[in-house]
């Protein structure tokens, strides 16, 4: 067998082996028939890659979706839900269905609220940027209507200013205080009229109706106007006994049995027996001394405490890209970008991983490897794209390496195509036939050589 024929036979053998050991569908790296790594839209429960559910773009080993196709959501429901039409480009978070961005004039998690109830019709994704319009109050990111005949209010229970012809009226129901508006017999000039006895004027302070001007001979004790003859501090929120000791609690900022002492400068409210033990801090601080700042990654909201007094737990959630009780843990750089990148409870990426990262927290770097067939063995081996060599090869080794390179180049060009395999078989058949049937010139030359050899032998 000639050298050329041997090369073709070797090429055919290696090519056939390469076809038989090609990785299965969806597999990017394999060892024989065992798959080592799958494409993103497949998962690997055993040795082969299985497709994720139809509307998933990636899933975990339990076939639960970790990311959905555009317009779909529902990680534990195989992405079978459709993002609402109010979402811009119908893009929403794959696990909650919350819109990534709203269409113009809308806001809210699912863009269900209209900006027309916001001041100046201005809003962003989270709510009204400058609060609600007159006659509305903000509750859970949306604007709710104030009580009837109320012009300005804090919430559904507490009106601050009534419409013309109405005045504030305080009442109790189910141990809760309500301040609503009732019709006033004094006409349109009764907005300052107060329902508190012996009070000339009152207004809403800290959600409660309080007198700001008691009649002569009276003073306000936090609830009602009492005669000046009763010795009771203005810091007492209810009333005092005959000794001037406050029976109830103290107003904000006051302490002591008579509520006549001031709380620590850092306390908004404090213990009645010790003004240095804070119950609520001024500003973004915690601990009973209010001397430790809340983590700067805590979300701050006007009128609300930023973190919990006893442990610094962020009460309003974490800023984007942070997680943990104190919001002190950054989300992994491998998380896909979104409004909220990772779960606050455990740091799990909410919207899957960027390319090149894997794991629940996307904190594992994926190294790309390829599977190739080693010469002289039936076992594939994983190699990098750069091969180090040591020593100088002899001529035989150099020639063998050259032949191997030629084979690899031809095999690569074939690309696993069946047409190339058929072509190689045809070439081999043609070569064999040509060797069996020499041409006329070759036959004549062979006869002359044989005659010469015979004559030489006779001599």
C-alpha positions in Angstrom: 0.0 0.0 0.0 1.4 3.3 -1.0 2.0 6.2 1.4 -0.8 8.2 -0.1 -3.3 5.3 0.2 -2.2 4.7 3.8 -2.8 8.4 4.6 -6.3 8.3 3.2 -7.1 5.1 5.1 -5.8 6.7 8.4 -7.8 9.9 7.6 -11.0 7.8 7.1 -10.5 5.9 10.4 -9.9 9.1 12.4 -12.8 10.9 10.7 -15.2 8.0 11.5 -14.1 8.0 15.1 -14.6 11.8 15.4 -18.2 11.4 14.0 -19.0 8.6 16.4 -17.6 10.6 19.5 -19.3 13.9 18.7 -21.1 15.5 21.7 -24.9 15.0 21.9 -27.4 17.8 21.1 -27.3 20.6 23.6 -23.9 19.4 25.1 -20.9 21.8 24.8 -18.3 19.6 26.5 -18.3 15.8 26.8 -16.2 12.7 27.6 -17.2 9.9 25.3 -20.9 9.5 25.7 -21.0 11.4 29.0 -21.9 15.1 28.7 -20.0 17.4 31.1 -21.6 20.8 30.3 -24.8 21.8 28.6 -25.9 24.9 26.7 -27.8 27.5 28.7 -31.3 26.3 27.5 -30.5 22.7 28.7 -30.0 21.1 32.1 -27.9 18.1 33.1 -29.7 15.7 35.5 -27.6 12.7 34.5 -25.1 12.2 31.6 -27.1 13.8 28.8 -28.5 17.3 28.3 -32.3 17.7 28.5 -34.1 20.8 27.1 -35.5 23.3 29.5 -39.3 24.0 29.4 -40.4 25.7 26.2 -40.6 29.3 27.5 -37.4 29.1 29.6 -34.0 30.4 28.4 -32.2 28.7 31.3 -33.2 26.3 34.1 -31.7 24.4 37.0 -31.3 20.7 37.6 -34.9 20.4 38.7 -36.1 21.9 35.4 -37.2 25.0 37.3 -36.7 28.1 35.1 -34.0 30.5 36.2 -34.8 33.0 33.3 -37.6 33.3 30.9 -38.1 34.2 27.2 -39.0 37.9 26.6 -42.5 38.7 27.7 -42.8 35.7 30.0 -42.5 35.2 33.7 -43.2 32.6 36.5 -40.0 30.8 37.5 -41.8 28.1 39.5 -44.5 27.8 36.8 -42.2 27.2 33.8 -42.5 30.8 32.6 -46.1 30.2 31.6 -47.4 33.7 32.5 -47.3 36.7 30.2 -46.0 40.1 31.3 -48.9 42.7 31.4 -49.3 45.0 28.4 -48.7 48.0 30.6 -45.0 47.0 31.0 -42.8 48.9 28.5 -41.9 46.4 25.7 -43.7 43.8 27.8 -40.6 43.3 29.9 -41.0 42.1 33.4 -39.1 40.2 36.2 -39.1 36.5 35.6 -40.0 35.5 39.2 -42.6 38.2 40.2 -44.0 39.6 36.9 -43.2 43.1 38.1 -42.5 45.4 35.1 -38.9 46.5 34.4 -40.2 49.8 33.2 -43.7 51.3 32.7 -45.3 52.8 29.7 -45.6 56.6 29.8 -48.1 57.9 32.4 -48.1 54.8 34.5 -46.3 53.6 37.7 -46.4 50.7 40.2 -45.0 47.1 40.3 -47.3 46.1 37.4 -47.8 49.7 36.1 -51.3 49.5 37.5 -51.5 53.1 38.8 -52.1 56.3 36.8 -49.8 59.4 37.2 -52.8 61.7 36.8 -53.4 61.6 40.6 -49.8 62.8 41.2 -48.8 66.4 41.7 -48.0 67.8 38.2 -48.8 64.4 36.8 -45.2 63.5 37.6 -44.2 60.0 38.7 -41.4 57.4 38.3 -41.5 53.6 38.6 -41.8 53.7 42.4 -44.5 56.3 42.7 -45.4 60.0 42.6 -42.2 62.0 42.5 -43.7 65.0 44.4 -46.5 63.4 46.3 -50.2 63.1 45.5 -52.6 65.8 44.4 -54.9 67.7 46.8 -57.6 65.4 48.2 -55.3 62.3 48.0 -52.8 60.6 50.3 -50.1 58.2 49.5 -50.4 54.6 50.7 -48.3 51.6 49.5 -46.9 53.6 46.5 -50.4 54.6 45.3 -52.6 57.7 45.9 -55.8 57.0 47.8 -58.8 59.4 48.2 -59.0 61.4 51.4 -62.1 61.1 53.6 -65.2 62.9 52.5 -65.1 66.7 52.5 -61.4 66.7 53.4 -59.0 68.9 51.5 -55.7 67.6 52.9 -55.1 64.4 54.8 -52.4 62.1 56.2 -54.3 58.9 55.7 -57.8 57.5 55.6 -58.3 58.2 59.4 -56.8 61.6 59.8 -57.9 64.8 57.9 -55.7 67.9 58.3 -57.8 70.6 56.6 -61.4 70.4 55.6 -63.2 71.9 52.6 -65.1 75.2 53.0 -68.2 74.8 55.2 -66.7 71.9 57.2 -64.6 71.6 60.4 -62.4 68.9 61.9 -64.1 66.5 64.3 -62.3 63.9 66.4 -63.9 60.6 67.5 -62.9 57.1 68.7 -63.8 53.8 67.2 -62.4 50.3 68.0 -59.7 52.0 70.2 -58.6 54.1 67.2 -58.7 57.9 66.8 -60.3 59.4 63.7 -60.3 63.0 62.6 -62.9 63.6 59.9 -64.8 66.6 58.6 -68.4 67.5 59.6 -70.7 70.3 58.4 -70.3 73.6 60.2 -73.2 75.9 61.2 -70.9 78.9 61.1 -70.7 78.8 57.4 -67.6 78.9 55.2 -65.4 80.6 57.9 -65.3 77.7 60.3 -62.2 75.9 59.1 -60.3 76.8 62.3 -63.2 75.7 64.5 -62.2 72.9 66.9 -64.3 70.2 68.5 -62.1 70.1 71.6 -63.9 71.7 74.6 -62.5 75.0 75.8 -60.2 75.2 72.8 -60.1 78.3 70.5 -58.0 76.7 67.7 -56.7 73.3 66.9 -54.8 71.4 64.2 -53.4 68.0 63.4 -50.1 67.2 65.0 -48.4 63.7 64.7 -51.7 62.3 63.3 -53.8 63.5 66.2 -56.1 66.5 66.7 -54.5 68.9 69.3 -55.5 72.3 70.7 -53.0 75.1 69.9 -55.0 77.8 71.8 -57.0 76.9 74.9 -59.5 79.4 76.3 -58.4 81.7 79.1 -57.8 79.9 82.3 -57.2 76.6 80.5 -54.2 74.8 79.0 -53.8 71.8 76.8 -52.5 68.6 78.5 -52.1 66.6 75.2 -55.7 65.6 74.8 -58.0 68.2 76.3 -57.9 71.7 77.7 -57.7 71.5 81.5 -58.0 74.3 84.1 -54.7 75.9 85.0 -55.4 75.0 88.7 -54.4 71.4 87.9 -50.6 71.2 88.1 -49.8 69.1 85.0 -46.9 69.4 82.6 -47.5 70.2 78.9 -45.4 67.1 78.2 -48.0 64.8 79.6 -50.1 63.2 76.8 -53.2 62.6 78.9 -53.9 64.0 82.4 -52.3 64.2 85.8 -53.3 63.2 89.4 -53.6 65.7 92.2 -49.8 65.6 92.7 -49.1 66.6 89.1 -47.8 63.1 88.1 -48.7 62.2 84.6 -51.0 59.2 84.6 -50.4 58.3 81.0 -47.4 58.5 78.7 -45.3 61.5 77.8 -45.5 63.4 74.5 -42.6 63.0 72.1 -39.3 64.4 73.4 -40.4 64.4 77.1 -39.5 62.1 80.0 -40.0 61.8 83.8 -43.0 61.0 86.0 -44.3 64.5 85.4 -43.1 64.5 81.8 -41.2 67.7 82.5 -37.7 66.5 81.5 -36.3 66.4 78.0 -35.2 63.2 76.2 -31.6 62.9 75.0 -30.9 65.0 72.0 -30.6 61.9 69.9 -34.0 60.5 70.9 -37.3 61.3 69.2 -39.1 59.5 71.9 -37.6 58.0 75.1 -38.4 55.9 78.2 -40.5 57.7 80.8 -38.1 56.7 83.6 -34.8 57.3 81.7 -34.4 60.0 79.1 -31.2 58.4 77.7 -33.0 55.2 76.7 -34.5 55.9 73.2 -37.6 54.3 71.9 -37.2 56.0 68.6 -34.2 57.8 67.1 -33.8 61.1 65.4 -32.4 60.5 61.9 -30.9 57.3 60.6 -29.6 55.7 63.8 -30.2 52.7 66.0 -29.4 51.2 69.5 -31.1 52.6 72.7 -28.5 55.4 72.7 -29.1 56.1 69.0 -25.3 56.3 68.5 -24.9 53.8 65.6 -25.7 54.8 62.1 -27.9 52.7 59.9 -26.1 51.1 57.0 -26.0 53.6 54.1 -27.4 50.9 51.8 -30.7 51.0 53.7 -33.5 52.7 51.8 -34.6 55.9 53.5 -38.2 57.2 53.3 -39.4 60.5 54.7 -41.4 60.1 57.9 -40.3 56.5 58.5 -37.6 54.9 60.5 -34.7 53.7 58.4 -33.5 50.8 60.5 -34.8 48.8 63.6 -33.8 50.2 67.0 -32.5 46.9 68.5 -30.5 45.4 65.6 -30.2 47.9 62.7 -32.4 45.8 60.4 -33.3 47.9 57.3 -37.0 48.5 57.6 -37.6 49.9 54.1 -35.5 47.4 52.2 -32.1 47.6 50.5 -30.7 49.9 47.9 -30.2 48.2 44.5 -27.2 45.8 44.4 -27.2 45.0 48.2 -28.8 42.3 50.4 -28.9 41.0 54.0 -30.7 42.1 57.1 -28.4 45.2 57.3 -28.1 45.5 53.5 -24.3 45.2 53.9 -23.8 42.4 51.4 -23.2 43.4 47.8 -24.9 41.3 45.1 -22.5 39.3 42.9 -21.0 41.0 39.9 -22.2 38.0 37.9 -25.9 38.9 38.4 -27.9 40.2 35.5 -28.8 43.9 35.9 -32.3 44.8 36.9 -34.2 47.0 39.4 -33.5 44.5 42.1 -30.5 42.4 41.3 -30.6 39.7 44.1 -32.8 38.4 46.8 -32.5 40.2 50.1 -32.8 37.0 52.2 -29.9 35.0 50.6 -28.3 37.0 47.7 -29.6 34.7 45.0 -29.6 36.5 41.6 -33.2 37.4 40.7 -32.7 37.4 36.9 -30.1 34.8 36.2 -26.4 35.2 35.5 -24.3 37.2 33.1 -22.4 35.2 30.5 -19.4 33.5 32.0 -21.0 33.1 35.5 -23.0 30.3 37.2 -24.5 29.3 40.5 -27.5 30.6 42.5 -25.5 33.8 43.4 -23.7 33.8 40.0 -20.4 33.9 41.9 -18.7 31.0 40.0 -16.7 31.8 36.9 -17.3 29.4 34.0 -14.1 28.3 32.2 -14.7 27.3 28.5 -13.2 23.9 27.6 -13.3 21.8 24.4 -13.3 18.0 24.0 -10.9 16.6 21.4 -9.8 13.1 20.3 -6.3 12.1 21.3 -4.3 10.1 18.7 -3.8 6.4 19.4 -6.5 6.2 22.1 -10.3 5.8 22.2 -10.6 8.1 25.2 -11.2 11.9 24.5 -9.2 14.4 26.5 -9.9 18.0 27.4 -7.2 20.4 26.3 -6.7 24.2 26.2 -6.1 26.0 22.9 -2.3 26.4 23.7 -0.1 23.3 23.9 3.4 23.5 25.4 6.2 21.3 23.9 9.6 20.4 25.3 12.7 19.1 23.5 13.4 18.8 19.8 11.5 16.1 17.9 13.4 13.7 15.6 12.6 13.5 11.9 10.1 10.6 12.3 8.3 12.5 15.1 8.3 15.7 13.0 6.9 13.9 10.0 4.3 12.2 12.1 3.3 15.6 13.6 3.0 17.0 10.1 0.8 14.2 9.0 -1.4 14.6 12.1 -1.7 18.3 11.4 -2.7 17.6 7.8 -5.3 15.1 9.0 -6.7 17.6 11.6 -6.9 20.3 9.0 -8.8 18.0 6.5 -11.0 16.7 9.3 -11.8 20.2 10.4 -12.7 21.2 6.9 -15.0 18.2 6.6 -16.9 19.4 9.6 -18.5 16.1 10.3 -20.3 16.2 6.9 -21.5 12.9 5.4 -20.7 14.1 1.8 -17.0 14.2 2.6 -17.1 10.6 3.9 -18.7 9.4 0.6 -16.1 11.3 -1.4 -13.2 9.7 0.4 -14.6 6.2 -0.1 -15.0 7.0 -3.9 -11.4 8.1 -4.1 -10.1 4.9 -2.5 -12.1 2.7 -4.9 -10.7 4.6 -7.9 -7.1 4.2 -6.7 -7.6 0.5 -6.2 -9.1 0.1 -9.7 -6.2 2.1 -11.3 -3.6 -0.2 -9.7 -5.4 -3.3 -11.1 -5.7 -2.0 -14.7 -2.5 -0.2 -15.8 -2.5 2.0 -18.9 -1.2 0.8 -22.4 2.1 2.7 -21.9 2.7 1.2 -18.5 2.0 -2.4 -20.0 4.5 -1.8 -22.9 7.2 -0.5 -20.4 6.6 -3.5 -18.1 6.9 -5.9 -21.2 10.2 -4.4 -22.3 11.6 -4.6 -18.8 10.7 -8.2 -18.6 12.2 -9.0 -22.0 15.5 -7.3 -21.0 15.6 -9.2 -17.8 15.0 -12.5 -19.6 17.7 -11.8 -22.2 20.1 -10.8 -19.5 19.4 -14.0 -17.7 20.0 -16.1 -20.9 23.3 -14.5 -21.4 
